[in-house]
């Protein structure tokens, strides 16, 4: 009897269909939570890494800049107009843009190579194509090598047969 009890305890658990569906739902929810956690951790790790790489200015500098801006008096004549330094900066940027535009126009005047127009796929007749020169070179090499290396008669017979197959297929026959 004790032998049967041991084998029963080692048997896998048996579930009803409802229990199996419930277990499956639990497992899928756990998997979704784990995936979401992993994504959050990766984002947090990237954010921390980016913070290490990018130097941050202390907040005191921002307060000093704000104080400087408030100290500079606006000229009453320019109400509704931009300050002179900003206008000069914008004018300098526009000059740069216009000079680069003229350079682009000069470069466009260069003639461009015309691409050859191909009317799509055309049928290729293999009999009209001559065998490549590398085939002849490789066959000559094999013949020379065959004369230099000792081989069994079976290998030599098969090499002749292979040469016949190549010449019969049309790769070697035409020049």
DRENLO-685118 format. One line per field, with one value per residue: residue number from 1; y, z, x of N, C-alpha, C, O in turn. Coordinates in nm, 2 decimals. Atoms other than C-alpha are relative to their C-alpha. Layout:
BEGIN
resi	NUM, ...
n_py	Y, ...
n_pz	Z, ...
n_px	X, ...
ca_py	Y, ...
ca_pz	Z, ...
ca_px	X, ...
c_py	Y, ...
c_pz	Z, ...
c_px	X, ...
o_py	Y, ...
o_pz	Z, ...
o_px	X, ...
//
This chain:
BEGIN
resi	1, 2, 3, 4, 5, 6, 7, 8, 9, 10, 11, 12, 13, 14, 15, 16, 17, 18, 19, 20, 21, 22, 23, 24, 25, 26, 27, 28, 29, 30, 31, 32, 33, 34, 35, 36, 37, 38, 39, 40, 41, 42, 43, 44, 45, 46, 47, 48, 49, 50, 51, 52, 53, 54, 55, 56, 57, 58, 59, 60, 61, 62, 63, 64, 65, 66, 67, 68, 69, 70, 71, 72, 73, 74, 75, 76, 77, 78, 79, 80, 81, 82, 83, 84, 85, 86, 87, 88, 89, 90, 91, 92, 93, 94, 95, 96, 97, 98, 99, 100, 101, 102, 103, 104, 105, 106, 107, 108, 109, 110, 111, 112, 113, 114, 115, 116, 117, 118, 119, 120, 121, 122, 123, 124, 125, 126, 127, 128, 129, 130, 131, 132, 133, 134, 135, 136, 137, 138, 139, 140, 141, 142, 143, 144, 145, 146, 147, 148, 149, 150, 151, 152, 153, 154, 155, 156, 157, 158, 159, 160, 161, 162, 163, 164, 165, 166, 167, 168, 169, 170, 171, 172, 173, 174, 175
n_py	-0.12, -0.12, -0.02, -0.07, -0.13, -0.08, -0.03, -0.10, -0.14, -0.04, -0.02, -0.14, -0.04, 0.00, -0.12, -0.01, -0.10, -0.13, -0.03, -0.02, -0.14, -0.09, 0.00, -0.06, -0.15, -0.05, 0.00, -0.11, -0.13, -0.01, -0.03, -0.14, -0.09, 0.02, -0.08, -0.15, -0.03, 0.00, -0.12, -0.12, 0.00, -0.04, -0.15, -0.06, 0.01, -0.09, -0.14, -0.03, 0.00, -0.13, -0.11, 0.00, -0.05, -0.14, -0.08, -0.09, -0.12, -0.03, -0.09, -0.14, -0.07, -0.05, -0.11, -0.12, -0.05, -0.06, -0.13, -0.09, -0.04, -0.10, -0.13, -0.08, -0.08, 0.00, -0.13, -0.02, -0.02, 0.13, 0.08, 0.08, 0.04, 0.09, -0.07, -0.02, 0.11, 0.11, -0.04, 0.01, 0.15, 0.05, -0.05, 0.08, 0.13, -0.01, -0.02, 0.13, 0.08, -0.04, 0.04, 0.14, 0.02, -0.03, 0.11, 0.11, -0.02, 0.03, 0.14, 0.06, -0.02, 0.11, 0.11, 0.13, 0.12, 0.06, 0.14, 0.07, 0.05, 0.14, 0.03, 0.11, 0.12, 0.06, 0.14, 0.03, 0.13, 0.05, 0.05, -0.11, -0.05, 0.08, 0.04, -0.10, 0.04, 0.07, 0.14, 0.06, -0.01, 0.10, 0.14, 0.02, 0.02, 0.13, 0.09, -0.01, 0.06, 0.14, 0.06, -0.01, 0.06, 0.14, 0.03, 0.13, 0.01, -0.04, -0.14, -0.04, 0.03, -0.09, -0.13, 0.00, 0.00, -0.14, -0.08, 0.03, -0.06, -0.15, -0.03, 0.04, -0.09, -0.12, -0.11, 0.00, 0.04, -0.11, -0.11
n_pz	0.00, -0.01, 0.14, 0.08, -0.05, 0.05, 0.15, 0.02, -0.04, 0.11, 0.12, 0.02, -0.05, 0.09, -0.02, 0.09, 0.10, -0.07, -0.07, 0.10, 0.06, -0.11, -0.01, 0.12, -0.02, -0.10, 0.05, 0.10, -0.07, -0.06, 0.11, 0.04, -0.10, 0.01, 0.12, -0.03, -0.10, 0.07, 0.08, -0.09, -0.05, 0.11, 0.02, -0.11, 0.02, 0.11, -0.05, -0.09, 0.08, 0.07, -0.09, -0.03, 0.12, 0.02, -0.12, -0.04, -0.06, -0.13, 0.01, -0.04, 0.12, 0.06, -0.08, 0.03, 0.13, -0.02, -0.06, 0.10, 0.10, -0.06, -0.03, 0.12, 0.03, 0.14, 0.06, 0.01, 0.14, 0.06, -0.05, 0.10, 0.09, -0.06, -0.04, 0.11, 0.01, 0.06, 0.14, 0.07, 0.01, 0.11, 0.13, 0.03, 0.04, 0.13, 0.09, 0.02, 0.08, 0.14, 0.07, 0.03, 0.11, 0.13, 0.03, 0.05, 0.14, 0.08, 0.01, 0.08, 0.14, 0.05, 0.07, -0.06, 0.09, 0.02, -0.02, 0.12, -0.03, 0.03, 0.01, -0.08, 0.01, 0.14, -0.01, 0.03, 0.06, -0.06, 0.11, 0.06, -0.09, 0.00, -0.13, -0.05, 0.01, -0.12, 0.02, 0.08, -0.09, -0.10, 0.06, 0.02, -0.13, -0.04, 0.08, -0.05, -0.13, 0.01, 0.04, -0.11, -0.12, 0.01, -0.04, 0.03, 0.13, -0.01, 0.00, 0.13, 0.09, -0.03, 0.05, 0.14, 0.02, -0.03, 0.11, 0.10, -0.04, 0.02, 0.14, 0.06, -0.05, 0.08, -0.06, 0.05, 0.14, 0.10, -0.02
n_px	0.08, -0.08, -0.06, 0.09, 0.01, -0.12, 0.02, 0.11, -0.05, -0.09, 0.08, 0.03, 0.13, 0.11, 0.09, 0.12, -0.01, 0.02, -0.12, -0.10, 0.01, -0.03, -0.15, -0.06, 0.02, -0.09, -0.13, -0.01, -0.01, -0.13, -0.10, 0.01, -0.06, -0.15, -0.04, 0.02, -0.11, -0.13, 0.00, -0.02, -0.14, -0.09, 0.02, -0.06, -0.15, -0.04, 0.01, -0.11, -0.12, 0.00, -0.03, -0.14, -0.07, 0.02, -0.03, 0.10, -0.04, 0.07, 0.11, -0.04, -0.03, 0.13, 0.05, -0.09, 0.04, 0.13, -0.03, -0.07, 0.10, 0.09, -0.08, -0.02, 0.12, 0.05, 0.01, 0.14, 0.03, 0.01, 0.11, 0.06, -0.10, -0.10, -0.12, -0.10, -0.10, 0.07, 0.02, -0.13, -0.03, 0.09, -0.05, -0.12, 0.04, 0.06, -0.11, -0.06, 0.09, 0.00, -0.13, 0.00, 0.09, -0.07, -0.10, 0.08, 0.03, -0.11, -0.03, 0.11, -0.03, -0.09, 0.08, 0.01, 0.00, 0.13, 0.01, 0.05, 0.14, 0.02, 0.14, 0.05, -0.07, 0.00, -0.03, -0.14, -0.02, -0.13, -0.08, -0.07, -0.11, -0.12, -0.04, -0.09, -0.14, -0.04, 0.03, -0.12, -0.12, 0.02, -0.02, -0.14, -0.06, 0.03, -0.07, -0.14, -0.01, 0.03, -0.13, -0.10, 0.04, 0.03, 0.13, 0.04, 0.06, 0.14, 0.00, -0.03, 0.11, 0.11, -0.03, 0.03, 0.14, 0.04, -0.04, 0.10, 0.12, -0.01, 0.00, 0.13, 0.11, -0.01, -0.08, -0.14, 0.00, 0.00, -0.10
ca_py	0.00, 0.24, 0.19, 0.31, 0.61, 0.72, 0.69, 0.89, 1.18, 1.19, 1.21, 1.55, 1.75, 1.71, 2.01, 2.06, 2.28, 2.57, 2.54, 2.52, 2.84, 3.01, 2.90, 3.01, 3.36, 3.39, 3.29, 3.54, 3.82, 3.74, 3.74, 4.08, 4.23, 4.09, 4.24, 4.58, 4.57, 4.49, 4.77, 5.02, 4.91, 4.95, 5.30, 5.39, 5.26, 5.45, 5.77, 5.74, 5.67, 5.98, 6.19, 6.08, 6.17, 6.51, 6.77, 6.98, 7.34, 7.44, 7.63, 7.93, 8.02, 8.04, 8.27, 8.50, 8.51, 8.59, 8.88, 9.01, 9.01, 9.20, 9.46, 9.55, 9.83, 9.82, 10.12, 10.28, 10.36, 9.98, 9.88, 9.59, 9.55, 9.30, 9.42, 9.54, 9.25, 8.99, 9.18, 9.18, 8.80, 8.73, 8.94, 8.75, 8.42, 8.53, 8.64, 8.29, 8.13, 8.34, 8.28, 7.91, 7.93, 8.09, 7.82, 7.56, 7.72, 7.71, 7.35, 7.27, 7.40, 7.10, 6.84, 6.52, 6.18, 6.03, 5.69, 5.44, 5.34, 4.97, 4.85, 4.59, 4.23, 4.07, 3.70, 3.56, 3.27, 3.06, 2.91, 3.25, 3.33, 3.20, 3.00, 3.23, 3.23, 3.11, 2.78, 2.71, 2.82, 2.59, 2.29, 2.35, 2.37, 2.05, 1.87, 1.99, 1.90, 1.56, 1.49, 1.60, 1.43, 1.05, 0.92, 0.59, 0.46, 0.52, 0.89, 0.92, 0.75, 0.97, 1.28, 1.18, 1.12, 1.46, 1.62, 1.44, 1.57, 1.93, 1.91, 1.74, 2.00, 2.27, 2.47, 2.36, 2.26, 2.61, 2.88
ca_pz	0.00, 0.08, -0.27, -0.42, -0.20, -0.31, -0.68, -0.63, -0.46, -0.76, -1.01, -1.17, -1.04, -1.21, -1.27, -1.40, -1.70, -1.48, -1.26, -1.56, -1.71, -1.37, -1.34, -1.70, -1.62, -1.31, -1.50, -1.79, -1.54, -1.36, -1.70, -1.79, -1.46, -1.50, -1.85, -1.73, -1.44, -1.67, -1.91, -1.62, -1.48, -1.83, -1.87, -1.52, -1.59, -1.92, -1.75, -1.47, -1.73, -1.93, -1.62, -1.55, -1.91, -1.93, -1.70, -1.52, -1.45, -1.09, -1.03, -0.89, -1.24, -1.36, -1.08, -1.16, -1.53, -1.43, -1.22, -1.50, -1.74, -1.49, -1.43, -1.80, -1.87, -2.18, -2.40, -2.39, -2.77, -2.85, -2.69, -2.89, -3.07, -3.01, -2.84, -3.07, -2.98, -3.08, -3.40, -3.49, -3.41, -3.64, -3.92, -3.89, -3.91, -4.22, -4.39, -4.33, -4.47, -4.78, -4.85, -4.82, -5.06, -5.33, -5.29, -5.34, -5.66, -5.79, -5.71, -5.89, -6.22, -6.24, -6.49, -6.35, -6.49, -6.65, -6.55, -6.83, -6.86, -6.85, -6.97, -6.70, -6.71, -7.05, -7.11, -7.12, -7.35, -7.18, -7.51, -7.63, -7.33, -7.37, -7.09, -6.85, -6.88, -6.52, -6.62, -6.87, -6.61, -6.35, -6.58, -6.68, -6.31, -6.24, -6.52, -6.40, -6.05, -6.15, -6.31, -6.00, -5.73, -5.68, -5.65, -5.65, -5.98, -5.85, -5.80, -6.14, -6.31, -6.13, -6.24, -6.60, -6.56, -6.40, -6.69, -6.93, -6.73, -6.75, -7.12, -7.19, -6.99, -7.23, -6.99, -7.15, -7.50, -7.67, -7.71
ca_px	0.00, 0.28, 0.42, 0.10, 0.08, 0.43, 0.34, 0.02, 0.21, 0.45, 0.17, 0.09, -0.20, -0.53, -0.75, -1.10, -1.15, -1.26, -0.96, -0.73, -0.87, -0.84, -0.47, -0.40, -0.55, -0.34, -0.03, -0.10, -0.16, 0.16, 0.35, 0.20, 0.30, 0.65, 0.68, 0.55, 0.80, 1.09, 0.99, 0.97, 1.31, 1.47, 1.32, 1.44, 1.79, 1.81, 1.69, 1.95, 2.22, 2.11, 2.12, 2.48, 2.58, 2.42, 2.56, 2.30, 2.34, 2.28, 1.96, 2.15, 2.26, 1.90, 1.81, 2.11, 2.00, 1.65, 1.78, 2.00, 1.70, 1.49, 1.77, 1.81, 1.57, 1.35, 1.37, 1.02, 1.04, 1.06, 0.74, 0.60, 0.93, 1.21, 1.53, 1.82, 2.05, 1.78, 1.71, 2.08, 2.11, 1.81, 1.96, 2.29, 2.11, 1.92, 2.24, 2.38, 2.07, 2.07, 2.44, 2.39, 2.09, 2.31, 2.57, 2.29, 2.19, 2.54, 2.58, 2.25, 2.40, 2.64, 2.53, 2.41, 2.47, 2.17, 2.07, 2.02, 1.66, 1.59, 1.26, 1.22, 1.31, 1.40, 1.42, 1.78, 1.86, 2.13, 2.25, 2.35, 2.57, 2.93, 3.08, 3.27, 3.65, 3.68, 3.53, 3.81, 4.07, 3.92, 3.91, 4.27, 4.37, 4.19, 4.36, 4.71, 4.63, 4.50, 4.84, 5.03, 4.84, 4.83, 4.48, 4.30, 4.16, 3.80, 3.87, 4.03, 3.74, 3.49, 3.68, 3.66, 3.29, 3.25, 3.43, 3.19, 2.89, 3.01, 3.08, 2.74, 2.54, 2.66, 2.88, 3.20, 3.09, 3.05, 3.31
c_py	0.13, 0.03, 0.08, 0.15, 0.09, 0.03, 0.10, 0.14, 0.05, 0.03, 0.15, 0.03, -0.01, 0.11, -0.02, 0.11, 0.14, 0.04, 0.03, 0.14, 0.10, 0.01, 0.07, 0.15, 0.05, 0.01, 0.12, 0.13, 0.02, 0.04, 0.15, 0.09, -0.01, 0.08, 0.15, 0.04, 0.01, 0.13, 0.13, 0.00, 0.04, 0.15, 0.07, 0.00, 0.09, 0.15, 0.04, 0.01, 0.13, 0.11, 0.00, 0.06, 0.15, 0.08, 0.10, 0.13, 0.02, 0.10, 0.14, 0.08, 0.05, 0.12, 0.13, 0.05, 0.07, 0.14, 0.09, 0.05, 0.11, 0.14, 0.08, 0.07, 0.00, 0.14, 0.03, 0.02, -0.14, -0.08, -0.08, -0.04, -0.09, 0.09, 0.00, -0.12, -0.13, 0.03, -0.03, -0.15, -0.06, 0.04, -0.08, -0.14, 0.00, 0.02, -0.14, -0.09, 0.04, -0.03, -0.15, -0.04, 0.03, -0.11, -0.13, 0.01, -0.02, -0.14, -0.07, 0.01, -0.11, -0.10, -0.13, -0.11, -0.06, -0.15, -0.07, -0.06, -0.14, -0.03, -0.12, -0.12, -0.05, -0.14, -0.02, -0.14, -0.05, -0.05, 0.11, 0.05, -0.10, -0.04, 0.11, -0.05, -0.08, -0.15, -0.07, 0.00, -0.11, -0.14, -0.02, -0.03, -0.14, -0.11, 0.00, -0.06, -0.15, -0.07, 0.00, -0.08, -0.15, -0.02, -0.15, 0.00, 0.04, 0.15, 0.05, -0.03, 0.09, 0.14, 0.01, 0.01, 0.14, 0.09, -0.02, 0.07, 0.15, 0.03, -0.03, 0.10, 0.13, 0.11, 0.00, -0.02, 0.12, 0.10, 0.12
c_pz	0.00, -0.13, -0.09, 0.04, -0.05, -0.14, -0.02, 0.03, -0.11, -0.13, -0.02, 0.05, -0.11, 0.03, -0.09, -0.10, 0.06, 0.07, -0.09, -0.06, 0.11, 0.02, -0.12, 0.01, 0.10, -0.06, -0.11, 0.07, 0.06, -0.11, -0.04, 0.10, -0.01, -0.12, 0.02, 0.09, -0.07, -0.09, 0.09, 0.05, -0.11, -0.02, 0.11, -0.01, -0.11, 0.05, 0.10, -0.08, -0.08, 0.09, 0.04, -0.12, -0.02, 0.12, 0.02, 0.06, 0.14, -0.01, 0.04, -0.13, -0.07, 0.07, -0.03, -0.14, 0.00, 0.06, -0.10, -0.10, 0.06, 0.02, -0.13, -0.03, -0.14, -0.04, -0.03, -0.15, -0.07, 0.05, -0.12, -0.11, 0.07, 0.03, -0.12, -0.01, -0.06, -0.15, -0.08, -0.01, -0.11, -0.14, -0.04, -0.05, -0.14, -0.11, -0.03, -0.08, -0.15, -0.07, -0.03, -0.11, -0.13, -0.03, -0.05, -0.14, -0.09, -0.02, -0.09, -0.15, -0.05, -0.07, 0.08, -0.10, -0.02, 0.02, -0.12, 0.04, -0.05, 0.00, 0.07, -0.03, -0.15, 0.01, -0.05, -0.05, 0.04, -0.11, -0.06, 0.08, -0.01, 0.14, 0.06, -0.01, 0.13, 0.00, -0.07, 0.09, 0.10, -0.05, -0.03, 0.13, 0.04, -0.07, 0.04, 0.13, 0.00, -0.04, 0.11, 0.12, -0.02, 0.06, -0.03, -0.14, 0.01, -0.01, -0.14, -0.10, 0.02, -0.06, -0.15, -0.03, 0.03, -0.11, -0.12, 0.03, -0.03, -0.15, -0.06, 0.04, -0.08, 0.06, -0.07, -0.15, -0.10, 0.04, -0.08
c_px	0.09, 0.06, -0.10, -0.02, 0.11, -0.02, -0.11, 0.05, 0.09, -0.08, -0.03, -0.14, -0.10, -0.09, -0.12, 0.02, -0.01, 0.13, 0.12, 0.00, 0.04, 0.16, 0.06, -0.02, 0.09, 0.14, 0.02, 0.01, 0.13, 0.11, -0.01, 0.06, 0.15, 0.05, -0.01, 0.11, 0.13, 0.01, 0.03, 0.14, 0.10, -0.01, 0.07, 0.15, 0.05, -0.01, 0.11, 0.13, 0.01, 0.03, 0.15, 0.08, -0.02, 0.02, -0.12, 0.06, -0.07, -0.11, 0.04, 0.03, -0.12, -0.05, 0.08, -0.04, -0.13, 0.01, 0.06, -0.11, -0.09, 0.07, 0.01, -0.13, -0.04, -0.01, -0.15, -0.04, -0.03, -0.11, -0.07, 0.10, 0.10, 0.12, 0.10, 0.09, -0.07, -0.02, 0.13, 0.04, -0.08, 0.05, 0.12, -0.04, -0.06, 0.11, 0.07, -0.09, 0.00, 0.13, 0.00, -0.10, 0.07, 0.10, -0.08, -0.03, 0.12, 0.03, -0.10, 0.04, 0.09, -0.08, 0.00, 0.00, -0.14, 0.01, -0.06, -0.13, 0.00, -0.15, -0.05, 0.08, -0.02, 0.04, 0.15, 0.01, 0.14, 0.09, 0.08, 0.12, 0.12, 0.04, 0.10, 0.14, 0.05, -0.03, 0.11, 0.12, -0.01, 0.02, 0.15, 0.08, -0.03, 0.08, 0.15, 0.01, -0.02, 0.13, 0.10, -0.03, -0.03, -0.14, -0.03, -0.07, -0.15, -0.01, 0.03, -0.12, -0.12, 0.03, -0.02, -0.15, -0.06, 0.03, -0.10, -0.14, 0.00, 0.00, -0.14, -0.10, 0.01, 0.08, 0.13, 0.00, 0.02, 0.11, -0.04
o_py	0.22, 0.15, 0.16, 0.23, 0.21, 0.15, 0.18, 0.24, 0.17, 0.09, 0.22, -0.06, 0.02, 0.13, -0.09, 0.18, 0.23, 0.15, 0.11, 0.20, 0.20, 0.12, 0.15, 0.23, 0.16, 0.10, 0.18, 0.22, 0.13, 0.12, 0.21, 0.19, 0.10, 0.15, 0.22, 0.15, 0.10, 0.19, 0.21, 0.11, 0.11, 0.21, 0.17, 0.10, 0.16, 0.23, 0.14, 0.09, 0.19, 0.21, 0.11, 0.13, 0.22, 0.06, 0.16, 0.12, -0.01, 0.19, 0.23, 0.20, 0.16, 0.21, 0.23, 0.17, 0.17, 0.24, 0.21, 0.17, 0.20, 0.24, 0.20, 0.01, 0.00, 0.23, -0.05, -0.01, -0.14, -0.21, -0.02, -0.12, -0.08, 0.19, -0.09, -0.17, -0.20, -0.06, -0.08, -0.19, -0.14, -0.04, -0.11, -0.19, -0.09, -0.04, -0.17, -0.16, -0.05, -0.06, -0.18, -0.13, -0.05, -0.14, -0.20, -0.08, -0.07, -0.19, -0.18, -0.07, -0.12, -0.14, -0.17, -0.10, -0.07, -0.21, -0.02, -0.12, -0.18, 0.01, -0.20, -0.12, -0.05, -0.18, 0.04, -0.23, 0.01, -0.05, 0.08, 0.12, -0.22, 0.02, 0.16, -0.17, -0.15, -0.22, -0.18, -0.10, -0.17, -0.22, -0.14, -0.11, -0.21, -0.21, -0.11, -0.14, -0.22, -0.18, -0.09, -0.13, -0.18, 0.03, -0.21, 0.10, 0.10, 0.20, 0.14, 0.06, 0.14, 0.21, 0.11, 0.08, 0.18, 0.18, 0.07, 0.12, 0.21, 0.12, 0.03, 0.11, 0.21, 0.22, 0.11, 0.01, 0.10, 0.12, 0.22
o_pz	-0.07, -0.16, -0.17, -0.04, -0.08, -0.18, -0.11, -0.03, -0.12, -0.22, 0.08, 0.05, -0.23, 0.14, -0.19, -0.09, 0.02, 0.07, -0.06, -0.08, 0.07, 0.03, -0.10, -0.02, 0.08, -0.04, -0.11, 0.03, 0.06, -0.09, -0.07, 0.06, 0.01, -0.11, -0.01, 0.08, -0.05, -0.09, 0.05, 0.06, -0.09, -0.04, 0.09, 0.02, -0.09, 0.02, 0.08, -0.05, -0.09, 0.06, 0.06, -0.09, -0.06, 0.23, -0.08, 0.13, 0.15, -0.10, 0.00, -0.13, -0.12, 0.01, -0.04, -0.16, -0.06, 0.01, -0.10, -0.14, -0.01, 0.02, -0.13, -0.05, -0.23, 0.03, -0.09, -0.18, -0.17, 0.04, -0.22, -0.20, 0.20, -0.03, -0.20, -0.12, -0.14, -0.23, -0.19, -0.12, -0.19, -0.23, -0.16, -0.14, -0.22, -0.21, -0.14, -0.17, -0.23, -0.19, -0.13, -0.19, -0.23, -0.15, -0.13, -0.22, -0.20, -0.12, -0.14, -0.23, -0.18, -0.02, 0.13, -0.21, 0.08, -0.03, -0.19, 0.14, -0.16, 0.09, 0.02, -0.08, -0.20, 0.10, -0.14, 0.01, 0.00, -0.09, -0.12, 0.03, 0.02, 0.23, -0.02, 0.00, 0.12, 0.06, -0.02, 0.10, 0.14, 0.02, -0.01, 0.14, 0.10, -0.02, 0.06, 0.16, 0.08, 0.00, 0.11, 0.19, -0.12, 0.17, -0.11, -0.19, -0.09, -0.07, -0.19, -0.18, -0.07, -0.10, -0.20, -0.12, -0.04, -0.14, -0.18, -0.05, -0.07, -0.18, -0.16, -0.04, -0.08, 0.00, -0.08, -0.22, -0.20, 0.16, -0.07
o_px	0.05, 0.09, -0.05, -0.03, 0.09, 0.01, -0.10, 0.01, 0.10, -0.02, -0.04, -0.22, -0.07, -0.13, -0.12, 0.12, 0.07, 0.18, 0.20, 0.10, 0.10, 0.21, 0.16, 0.08, 0.15, 0.21, 0.12, 0.08, 0.19, 0.20, 0.09, 0.13, 0.22, 0.16, 0.09, 0.17, 0.21, 0.11, 0.10, 0.20, 0.19, 0.09, 0.14, 0.22, 0.15, 0.08, 0.17, 0.22, 0.12, 0.10, 0.21, 0.18, 0.08, -0.04, -0.17, 0.15, -0.18, -0.10, -0.03, 0.00, -0.13, -0.11, 0.03, -0.05, -0.15, -0.05, 0.02, -0.10, -0.13, 0.00, 0.01, -0.23, 0.05, -0.06, -0.21, -0.16, -0.10, -0.10, -0.10, 0.07, 0.11, 0.15, 0.10, 0.12, 0.00, -0.01, 0.13, 0.09, -0.03, 0.05, 0.14, 0.02, -0.04, 0.09, 0.10, -0.04, 0.00, 0.13, 0.06, -0.08, 0.05, 0.12, -0.02, -0.03, 0.10, 0.08, -0.07, -0.02, 0.10, -0.19, 0.10, -0.04, -0.21, 0.10, -0.15, -0.15, 0.03, -0.22, -0.13, 0.19, -0.12, 0.13, 0.20, -0.04, 0.24, 0.21, 0.19, 0.21, 0.10, 0.00, 0.18, 0.17, 0.14, 0.04, 0.16, 0.19, 0.09, 0.08, 0.20, 0.16, 0.06, 0.12, 0.21, 0.10, 0.04, 0.16, 0.19, 0.07, -0.10, -0.18, 0.04, -0.11, -0.20, -0.11, -0.04, -0.15, -0.18, -0.06, -0.07, -0.20, -0.15, -0.05, -0.14, -0.20, -0.10, -0.07, -0.18, -0.20, -0.09, 0.10, 0.19, 0.10, 0.09, 0.14, 0.02
//
